[in-house]
Amino acid sequence: MAGLLLNAARPIANPTEFATYTETIPASDVSFKMIAIPAGEFAMGSPETEASRKPDEGPQHKVKLDAFWMSEMEVTWNMFELYAFKEFEKKTAETLGATNLLNNKNVDAVSRPTTPYVDMSFGMGKNGYPAICMTHYAAVHFCRWLYAKTGVFYRLPTEAEWEYAARAGTVTAYSFGDDPAQLGEYAWYFENSNGKTQKVGKKKPNPWGLHDMHGNVAEWTYDQYIPDHYKQFAGKTALNPVVAPTKLYPHSARGGSWDDDPDRLRSAARRGSTPQWKKRDPQLPRSDWWLTDAQFVGFRVVRPLKQPSKEEIEKYFYKAIKDQ
């Protein structure tokens, strides 16, 4: 079911055109751009000759993917707080005179975090900055809320989709080449971040127009992290692969962060979550499900070209959430 759902039909505004578009979240002035990512095939993982290569990046193997959209930027606090804090969503709607758009039982049925005791950006910045410190569970619930708000099935990318989009047709360690000396033009990482996240979209995009795929925050994918998962595809072509989660840890995060060295920002670099990412929960804040102590992790969303049925979507969210 998961493989079918992730690539399963709802037409876009202009069903004759698969193109980049901008979505505005109802009852708000918050919008985000979705970049059209073409269907294609690529070599997933890294070659044995790549500098700083880790064992979990191989063997390199062919992957074929259907077309999808991916958000141009990482999810910002502007977007995430509309979901996370119902009173903030209500206040925004009142300011715009759009409270009538809040009467949505589907939205009300989506669970949200309890209000934390502290500023979960930890003073790094909110307006235009990537949202951080959410669990994989919270990132999935955000997607569920966004679906309830817009009627469009947004979800987390699979690991394969993420790497395909990050590479954007390139075969080098980074989307701009193999030389980490160029990272400063494309990414926020340990050497240039001043010890914090930075506003999204301030560095050069990759060839497909996606910003911050390298650095700023590491990004949740939907997949369970399995170190030796690639070995089953040696000499084969994987079609829309996905590792549906079956347990709480570990999930795969990609892209590296503001607190990482260049090797973790490579397109093929993988990272699995651990319980230490939320070691101070539930004391900080009040929920063991929603928020973490990992100031380096955020996410972005994707949308499959063909939208699954309502029943399939509900099964997807149910499975993703019950396995957390």
ZAPALUM-924826 format. One line per field, with one value per residue (C-alpha): x, y, z; chain. Coordinates in steps of 0.2 Angstrom, whole numbers, plus 5000, padded with zeros to 4 digits. Last residue first. Layout:
N
east	X	...
north	Y	...
up	Z	...
unit	A	...
% end
This chain:
324
east	5029	5021	5003	5007	5014	5001	4986	4993	4995	4978	4969	4978	4972	4954	4954	4961	4979	4985	4995	5010	5015	5017	5033	5036	5051	5059	5068	5082	5097	5090	5087	5080	5063	5045	5029	5028	5036	5026	5028	5043	5056	5053	5045	5058	5076	5084	5074	5087	5096	5082	5091	5088	5097	5108	5113	5125	5122	5120	5135	5131	5137	5155	5155	5155	5138	5130	5121	5114	5116	5106	5096	5086	5081	5070	5078	5069	5050	5046	5038	5042	5039	5055	5051	5057	5049	5056	5072	5083	5094	5113	5113	5096	5096	5112	5104	5095	5112	5110	5091	5083	5064	5058	5047	5061	5066	5078	5094	5094	5104	5114	5114	5096	5096	5087	5078	5079	5082	5100	5103	5099	5111	5110	5098	5083	5079	5084	5098	5100	5113	5131	5137	5132	5148	5160	5147	5135	5124	5124	5126	5139	5149	5149	5162	5177	5168	5174	5165	5153	5138	5124	5136	5146	5145	5133	5121	5104	5096	5106	5095	5079	5085	5092	5075	5065	5075	5074	5055	5049	5037	5019	5007	4990	4981	4964	4971	4968	4965	4981	4991	4985	4991	5007	5009	5005	5019	5032	5025	5028	5046	5049	5050	5065	5066	5056	5067	5069	5058	5051	5057	5075	5089	5083	5080	5068	5058	5054	5051	5037	5029	5011	5004	5007	4993	4981	4971	4952	4950	4957	4945	4930	4934	4927	4943	4939	4925	4939	4945	4945	4964	4968	4955	4964	4981	4973	4965	4981	4991	4977	4979	4997	5007	4998	5000	5016	5023	5021	5028	5041	5047	5046	5062	5062	5057	5044	5045	5033	5032	5037	5039	5055	5068	5082	5099	5111	5126	5131	5132	5129	5127	5146	5151	5160	5171	5178	5169	5179	5167	5153	5139	5121	5107	5111	5097	5082	5068	5051	5052	5052	5040	5045	5032	5032	5025	5012	5007	4994	4982	4965	4969	4987	4993	5001	5013	5016	5030	5023	5015	5003	4987	4978	4979	4974	4982	4972	4969	4972	4998	5016	5017	5001	5006	5023	5014	5000
north	5033	5018	5024	5041	5035	5021	5033	5046	5034	5025	5042	5046	5030	5033	5050	5043	5046	5062	5060	5071	5067	5082	5086	5094	5102	5097	5103	5097	5106	5112	5094	5095	5089	5093	5084	5067	5068	5084	5097	5107	5104	5093	5080	5079	5083	5069	5073	5070	5058	5045	5043	5049	5041	5051	5049	5058	5055	5074	5079	5090	5078	5079	5098	5099	5101	5114	5124	5107	5092	5087	5072	5064	5046	5039	5028	5025	5025	5009	5002	5017	5014	5011	5019	5015	5023	5009	5002	4997	4982	4978	4980	4984	4973	4981	4998	4995	4993	5007	5006	5023	5022	5033	5049	5061	5073	5087	5093	5112	5126	5114	5107	5107	5125	5131	5121	5129	5113	5117	5120	5136	5150	5155	5167	5155	5151	5163	5157	5143	5146	5145	5159	5150	5151	5137	5125	5125	5137	5132	5137	5150	5145	5127	5132	5126	5109	5105	5090	5099	5111	5099	5091	5075	5075	5065	5080	5079	5089	5081	5087	5082	5064	5064	5069	5058	5043	5046	5048	5066	5071	5073	5085	5079	5094	5098	5114	5115	5096	5092	5105	5098	5080	5087	5096	5079	5071	5084	5082	5063	5065	5076	5095	5105	5117	5128	5136	5155	5168	5176	5165	5168	5159	5163	5145	5143	5133	5148	5141	5133	5124	5126	5108	5101	5098	5084	5086	5084	5103	5104	5091	5100	5116	5132	5142	5149	5160	5168	5177	5195	5195	5200	5188	5174	5177	5177	5161	5152	5159	5153	5135	5134	5121	5123	5141	5140	5129	5140	5156	5145	5140	5124	5122	5131	5127	5114	5099	5093	5076	5066	5047	5040	5027	5022	5015	5009	5014	5001	5010	5026	5017	5013	5031	5042	5056	5058	5049	5034	5021	5029	5038	5033	5034	5033	5042	5040	5052	5060	5079	5089	5104	5116	5121	5138	5143	5155	5163	5177	5166	5160	5147	5142	5150	5138	5144	5134	5125	5116	5100	5108	5101	5099	5118	5120	5103	5088	5075	5058	5035	5039	5038	5028	5014	5012	5012	5000
up	5079	5070	5074	5065	5048	5047	5051	5039	5025	5028	5028	5011	5004	5009	5002	4985	4980	4972	4956	4954	4972	4983	4993	5010	5019	5035	5051	5062	5069	5086	5091	5108	5102	5100	5097	5105	5122	5126	5139	5133	5139	5154	5142	5134	5138	5128	5113	5100	5112	5107	5090	5072	5058	5046	5028	5016	4998	4993	5004	5018	5032	5024	5025	5044	5053	5065	5052	5046	5035	5020	5025	5040	5041	5055	5068	5079	5083	5074	5058	5046	5028	5018	5001	4984	4969	4957	4962	4947	4950	4951	4970	4975	4991	4997	4998	5015	5024	5037	5039	5042	5042	5028	5028	5027	5040	5035	5042	5044	5037	5026	5008	5002	5007	4991	4977	4960	4950	4947	4966	4974	4979	4997	5006	5003	5021	5035	5045	5058	5072	5077	5067	5051	5041	5047	5054	5039	5029	5011	4993	4991	5007	5000	4987	4997	4998	4980	4973	4962	4963	4968	4980	4980	4961	4950	4946	4939	4953	4966	4980	4971	4968	4986	4993	4982	4987	5005	5004	5005	5019	5014	5005	4999	4993	5001	5007	5026	5029	5018	5028	5044	5039	5033	5050	5058	5048	5054	5072	5072	5065	5080	5079	5085	5070	5059	5046	5048	5038	5053	5068	5074	5082	5100	5105	5090	5103	5113	5130	5140	5125	5120	5118	5101	5088	5084	5068	5070	5070	5052	5046	5055	5045	5052	5051	5034	5041	5052	5037	5041	5038	5056	5062	5052	5060	5077	5074	5068	5082	5094	5086	5089	5080	5063	5061	5070	5056	5042	5048	5058	5041	5031	5021	5004	4986	4992	4982	4968	4961	4945	4946	4952	4945	4956	4950	4963	4973	4986	4996	5006	5023	5022	5023	5010	5016	4999	4985	4977	4983	4973	4983	4985	4973	4954	4945	4935	4930	4933	4933	4949	4949	4962	4975	4982	4999	5005	5022	5022	5032	5032	5019	5016	5000	4988	4974	4958	4948	4933	4927	4914	4906	4923	4926	4944	4948	4945	4959	4956	4967	4970	4989	4989	4979	4988	5005	5000
unit	A	A	A	A	A	A	A	A	A	A	A	A	A	A	A	A	A	A	A	A	A	A	A	A	A	A	A	A	A	A	A	A	A	A	A	A	A	A	A	A	A	A	A	A	A	A	A	A	A	A	A	A	A	A	A	A	A	A	A	A	A	A	A	A	A	A	A	A	A	A	A	A	A	A	A	A	A	A	A	A	A	A	A	A	A	A	A	A	A	A	A	A	A	A	A	A	A	A	A	A	A	A	A	A	A	A	A	A	A	A	A	A	A	A	A	A	A	A	A	A	A	A	A	A	A	A	A	A	A	A	A	A	A	A	A	A	A	A	A	A	A	A	A	A	A	A	A	A	A	A	A	A	A	A	A	A	A	A	A	A	A	A	A	A	A	A	A	A	A	A	A	A	A	A	A	A	A	A	A	A	A	A	A	A	A	A	A	A	A	A	A	A	A	A	A	A	A	A	A	A	A	A	A	A	A	A	A	A	A	A	A	A	A	A	A	A	A	A	A	A	A	A	A	A	A	A	A	A	A	A	A	A	A	A	A	A	A	A	A	A	A	A	A	A	A	A	A	A	A	A	A	A	A	A	A	A	A	A	A	A	A	A	A	A	A	A	A	A	A	A	A	A	A	A	A	A	A	A	A	A	A	A	A	A	A	A	A	A	A	A	A	A	A	A	A	A	A	A	A	A	A	A	A	A	A	A	A	A	A	A	A	A	A	A	A	A	A	A	A	A	A	A	A	A
% end
